[in-house]
Amino acid sequence: MTTPGAGRYTAFADDCILTRGALVDVALVAKAAAAGTKPVLVFNDETGAVVDLDLRGSTADVSARFVASADLKEGEGGPSPGNVTSDTRGRGRPRLGVVAREVTLLPRQWEWLALQPGGASQALRRLVDEARRSATGQDRMRMAREATYRFMSAIAGDLPGFEEATRALFAGGEPRFRELIQSWPADVRGYALELAKQAFSTKAA
């Protein structure tokens, strides 16, 4: 398996990997498989979270929808001053890759953001990206544990040893974690181990 990274996704059909890659490619394969009897779950390789995909319409519709998402330029759809309130995100509405949520800041902070190149939205995204790049080993370990837990909760909740494996994950017990998931389906086990790569060490990858 490839190493999880930003901008990559993995689709599972039941407990087997269906495909991996860019969102548009994964979405097309997921659409083709959606008519089958096995449920398809798509995961973000960076966060371990399930991604709801809008697979309505023809193959061309789906392709156009997610190509547009990938091509979205930063700076589109910036927030207005004040609280940024989210619209309710329905199932399968990626909204071109931008997710609006509430952000509460002091007036002087909104004023500073408004003066930044590209406006408040771009400035916030830059600040978040800079913080992620400068994350400490402890930060990376915490994020890796949370990503692994999200994936495990979505697909492995009924598998033997799930609760014990979760405890081992957050306790930093790598040998115990590996032992407990050894009997899991190969693709589920392998993907969990990929996500957990930095969950047991503060060293940079």
SVG drawing of the C-alpha trace seen along z (x, -y; Angstrom):
<svg xmlns="http://www.w3.org/2000/svg" viewBox="-28 -46 40 60">
<polyline fill="none" stroke="black" stroke-width="0.4" points="0.0,0.0 1.1,-3.6 1.7,-5.9 -1.2,-8.0 -0.8,-11.6 -2.7,-14.9 -5.1,-14.8 -5.3,-11.0 -8.2,-8.8 -8.9,-5.1 -12.2,-3.3 -13.1,-0.1 -15.8,2.4 -16.6,4.2 -13.2,5.1 -11.2,5.0 -9.5,2.0 -11.3,1.1 -9.0,-1.6 -6.7,-4.4 -5.8,-7.8 -7.1,-11.3 -10.6,-12.0 -12.0,-12.1 -10.5,-8.7 -11.8,-7.1 -15.2,-8.7 -15.5,-7.2 -14.6,-3.7 -16.9,-4.1 -19.8,-5.0 -19.2,-1.9 -19.2,0.2 -22.1,-1.4 -24.6,0.9 -23.1,3.9 -24.1,5.6 -21.1,4.6 -21.1,1.1 -18.4,-1.3 -16.7,-3.6 -14.2,-6.2 -11.6,-7.4 -9.3,-10.5 -5.8,-9.1 -4.7,-12.0 -7.4,-12.2 -8.9,-8.7 -12.3,-10.2 -15.1,-8.8 -15.9,-11.1 -19.4,-11.5 -19.4,-11.6 -22.1,-13.0 -22.3,-10.2 -25.5,-11.3 -25.9,-11.5 -23.8,-10.0 -20.1,-9.1 -19.4,-12.4 -21.4,-14.3 -19.4,-12.8 -16.1,-13.3 -16.9,-17.0 -18.0,-17.5 -14.8,-16.2 -12.5,-17.7 -14.0,-21.0 -13.3,-20.3 -9.6,-19.5 -9.2,-22.6 -10.7,-25.0 -8.3,-27.9 -7.6,-29.3 -9.3,-32.6 -12.7,-31.7 -15.6,-32.1 -13.9,-33.9 -15.9,-34.8 -17.3,-38.2 -16.3,-39.9 -17.9,-38.7 -18.7,-35.1 -18.3,-32.7 -21.4,-30.5 -21.6,-27.2 -24.4,-26.1 -25.7,-22.7 -23.6,-20.2 -25.9,-17.6 -24.8,-14.1 -22.6,-14.0 -22.1,-17.8 -18.3,-18.4 -19.0,-22.0 -15.9,-22.1 -13.6,-21.0 -14.4,-24.0 -16.2,-23.3 -17.7,-26.3 -17.8,-26.2 -18.3,-28.8 -15.2,-30.8 -15.4,-33.3 -12.7,-36.0 -12.3,-39.3 -12.9,-42.5 -9.2,-43.3 -8.5,-39.8 -11.0,-40.1 -9.5,-43.5 -6.1,-42.0 -7.3,-39.1 -9.1,-41.5 -5.8,-43.3 -4.0,-40.2 -3.4,-39.3 -6.4,-37.4 -8.6,-38.3 -9.6,-36.5 -10.3,-33.1 -6.9,-32.7 -5.1,-34.1 -6.8,-31.5 -5.9,-28.7 -2.2,-29.8 -2.1,-30.0 -3.5,-26.5 -1.1,-25.1 1.9,-26.8 0.8,-25.4 0.5,-21.9 3.9,-22.1 5.4,-23.2 3.6,-20.6 5.6,-19.0 6.2,-15.3 3.5,-15.2 1.1,-16.9 1.8,-14.4 1.4,-11.5 -1.9,-12.8 -3.2,-13.4 -2.1,-9.9 -3.9,-8.3 -7.1,-10.2 -6.9,-9.4 -6.4,-5.7 -9.3,-5.7 -11.6,-7.3 -10.9,-4.6 -11.1,-1.8 -14.4,-3.1 -15.9,-3.3 -14.9,0.1 -13.6,2.3 -16.0,1.7 -17.3,5.3 -13.9,7.0 -12.3,9.0 -10.1,7.0 -11.4,3.6 -11.8,2.1 -8.5,3.5 -6.7,2.2 -8.2,-1.2 -6.9,-1.3 -3.4,-0.2 -3.5,-2.8 -4.0,-5.7 -1.8,-4.2 1.1,-4.1 1.4,-0.3 2.5,0.5 3.4,4.2 0.1,4.8 -1.8,2.9 -0.2,4.9 -0.9,8.1 -4.6,7.3 -5.3,6.4 -3.3,9.3 -6.4,11.3 -8.2,8.5 -8.7,8.6 -5.4,7.8 -6.5,4.6 -8.1,3.2 -5.0,4.2 -2.6,2.7 -4.5,-0.6 -4.8,-0.9 -1.0,-0.4 -0.4,-3.0 -2.5,-5.6 -0.8,-4.7 2.7,-5.1 3.4,-8.1 1.0,-7.2 3.7,-5.6 6.6,-7.9 7.3,-11.6 10.0,-11.4 9.2,-12.9 8.4,-10.5"/>
</svg>
